[in-house]
Amino acid sequence: MGRGGSVRFWIFGSMLLIGVWGQEPKSERHDEHGGGSNVSGISIVSLEWEYVEPPYLVALWILVCFLCKLVIEANHHVTEFIPESALLICSGFILGGMIWGADKVQTFRLTPYDFFHYFLPPIILDTGYSMPNKLFFTNLGGILIHAIIGTCWNAASLGLSLWGCQIGGAMGDLNVGLLQYLLFGSLIAAVDPVAVLAVFEQVHVNEVLFIMVFGESLLNDGVTVVLFNVFNAFVTLGGPRINAAEIIKGIISFFVVAFGGSLVGFVFGLLFALLSRCTKNIQIIEPGFLFILGYLAYLTAEMLSLSAILSIVFFGVCCQKYINANMDENSVRTMKCAVKVFANGAETMIFVFLGISAIDKSIWVWNTGFVLLTLLFILIYRFMGVFFLTWFMNLTRLVPIDYTDQVIMSYGGLRGAVAYGLAVMLDEAKIEEKKLMVSTTLIVVYFTVILQGVTMKPLVKWLKVKRAASAEKTLIEKVQNRAFEHILVAIEDISGQKGNNYLRNKWFKFEENWMSRILLRPSVRERQDKVFNVFHQLNLKDAMSYVVEGERRGSLEFIRNESAFVDFKKKFGEDMTMSMPDIMADMSDDRSAASSTRKESVPSVSLEVHEQAMRGTRAAEGLDSHHLLQQHLYKGRKQHRHRYSRSHFDINKDENEIQEIFQRTMKSRLESFKSGKMGVAPPKTITKHTRKEQQQKVRTAQTLTQQSVHPLEKDKIPRCLFFPNPTLHGKTLFQDFRCFTRFFRQVYNIQAVKKNLTFHFFWFQLQNKKSKSRLSGDEDFEFSEGDSASGYDTSFPVRGGYRPGAGIENPAFMPDVDLPLQIPPWLEDVDSVAPSQRAQVRLPWTPSNLRRLSPLRISTRSSDSFNLAEAPGDHQDDQLPPPPTPPPHRDGDVV
Amino acid sequence: MIRKENLENIPALAENPIKNQIIEAFFDKRNQHGNEVGSFQEIGFEQFVMVMSHFRPPNLKTTKEEKQEMRKEKLRFLFNMHDTDGDGIITLQEYRKVVEELLSNSGAMDQDAAHEIADAAMLEVASTNVPQMSPEDHYEGITFQHFEQILKDLEMETRMFIRFLDVDTTTMHCGKATS
């Protein structure tokens, strides 16, 4: 509490500051200006308060509101019982009291202009952008019924009842006609999205219930705007001049406003989706489009006097899928965060200002009868409306909404700032009792947000309302859901009906065939699969927990020590040596079978499986996992060299640091690479290349880095991977770790194709050993085993207690299972063999291996075809001593 | 009487990736609430309705126990659909096949990918149900208990329903009672 108190004091101080500054400089400035014109000297410091006043005040207010939120959220014991929105309003009261105390007049209040132009759009944009589309459209019917009929019913019944009560004499002497009552009813009828969201976010009711209330609050805006405008016009016209034509016009205008608004949003959404197809080169400002286009959609609708809220909602709803797919993952994350920042900030401001606005003597007109009756009617009619409409809907609804849910739906009819904004917009010249209406609206808002908000949670608990189910995240559930959809469609087909599922299926078809084709980047269209997403998530999670586990144990080395594998390893090694000829003989027959099993038991990690599965379509996400892993893996000394670039994120990565990361992880990666992929790549002994050739290459390497890269791969293969000469090393290499990782994955990709050659590889190893062509010069690799933080070949020991031959072999989770398979004991000295040419390329420079490896380093050109071409050859002459000669085209490059 | 060919000839079904499983389900004796195993060559109206009855929605009057029962029935139906050889266990092969067919019409993925997913899902089941599994253990496949367990969070109540036009749900209920 002490902390809270001090912060509050600080706020108070800043408030006073505003107040004082607001008053004093004004008088001073006059003198200054008067003097300034006469005196030619330069004043070193001058107070330019008026010059900065408006933005300064805005900034200060935002700061103050955020600090309020900070204070409120400092203690979770409070927010558990009282919703944040209520607390924010209360802190608004306090702030308002301070201002009132200082100024004796309320200088700040929520004006409708600010509210509708600056505060509301971000909130609605957020809701639209993060709208659960499927849920929303599944329940659209119910939502619309509630939003349209429910709101009309609320408005009409409230207006009529109040009017009746006035005639009955319950409210004393008021100069309010029937039309004005209806106008009041219409402005206060609408459930407020901001208030609803604020309260329901903290009470986790089940998703159907949530979407019903929330969707209603969003969509009833169209109705409210129309009702408000129509009645406002009627009030202006005066009772007698209203005829059938006007009423019909009003009804028509409803459709125009609602559908027109939605259409505007829809068009902007599609535009944005199209635009996002080609923003690849300006990734850094990509996220800004969301806000600008969203705001434009809002303003356009406003300009055409259509429903702006509907417009921005549908903007978000319709573009979310496409832009999330089209844009870079970083951009998507940025958008998701930024939209929340704006929305949450705006919401905070709204509630605080709602509180502040109340502390103003000039707006308060009290009429007990009016206020209390309004409150009563609002509650009663809300309940009646919801129950009747739900009863009606349940007649046709497949899964009925039960009574407890209906109670919550009714009780969740919170009124908020929209109603207040509309009330303030009333024209005092036409409506004499405007002040009364404003103050009643405020009372209603406070009552619903604070009282109903506070009691909502206990009520939900007491009624045992079904809570939100945990998010589906297991893969099997996703698969199952997919199965559901198909089953339902099939059953409907069989029973010869065209129900919802049929329609949904048709829509998906349509979307897939047309919308996606137009709006999605070709490269991302394939990865539109939820199952894959979950798969990916799970893999990431595993990788993370693996790393965490590793850290807990001190190093990642523990996998290597898993004793479970050791004996198997040996055994397999023996088998291999013993029965090698047989195996080789069998291979040709059994080829398909063997290769298929091999494929599944081949390694490893998450990322690699992906590669295999997705063939590089998920480059971005792969990168992401790399990033995650890298973050966890590298905890070394950092020498930040802060530089600045407006258009790049990772400019501050120090080369040394990157290099260190690289070196630390290199060894282990290589190792896993070898172990995992060895089978695929025919081993090369390094000595085979003549020294002369190498020297030549070293000399020409610089140019070759540009020339030898196949055009197709040019952009994919990072420059940094070449080691033209030692002096360059450390200066220009590894400028971009990301490009390195991308490259690395490509290698994996290629290797994955040829896993079935594993056995040949073993044969080679055998030959290798026999011919004693092993090299021992690589011992001076500076990596220690302890550092072998393998980013790729991370086995997951918690889950991965499976061995090949057990029921399931899941590459995703038991990567190292086959490690023993592929490193027979006599190959323990892994440095003897270079895994593949590609892998060689990435060996870090060390004095002993640079020379020998350099020829290979440039052999990057079209390695796919290169390796593939080589593979069959190996198969045929596997009796020959290993190292295949470099393919001819490579030499062509060199010379 | 309905034969398999009749169902296969429904044009709207042609695009359905798991068409075969669904059609199989209609001819599966296990879905007839009896204890028989095997499959029919052709089914009559009663059997047809029995299968359809898995998709009846609850109403406001359905009690909790009944809902539980319905849920179990639905799960059993799904399980049977996966368990093609009827031995009470969904083996990896069986599961792979289903996943493969499920994904078969989203063109980008090949068979391997489907296998990976099936494997991952299977492993998930294994790790949820048999947390302490030693490397030597062999997980044969998903039993019905495991199936129930892993899908316990899945909201069936709002999903696996079809609105039958002109068919009162109570008659469906009677259909079950008579058998």
Interface residues (C-beta under 8 A of the other chain):
Chain A: V208 N394 L398 V399 P400 D402 A469 S470 E472 T474 L475 I476 E477 V479 Q480 N481 R482 A483 F484 H486 I487 L488 V489 A490 I491 E492 D493 I494 S495 Q497 G499 N500 N501 Y502 K509 R525 E526 R527 Q528 D529 V531 F532 F535 L538 N539 A564 K599 E600 V609 Q612 A613 M614 T617 R799 G801 Y802 R803 A806 G807 I808 E809 N810 P811 A812 F813
Chain B: L7 I10 A12 L13 E15 N16 P17 I18 K19 I22 F26 M52 F55 P57 P58 N59 L60 L78 M81 T91 L92 V98 V99 L102 L103 S106 G107 A108 M109 D112 A113 H115 E116 I117 D119 A120 A121 M122 L123 E124 V125 A126 S127 T128 M133 S134 P135 E136 D137 H138 Y139 E140 G141 I150 L151 D153 L154 E155 E157 T158 R159 M160 F161 I162 R163 F164 L165
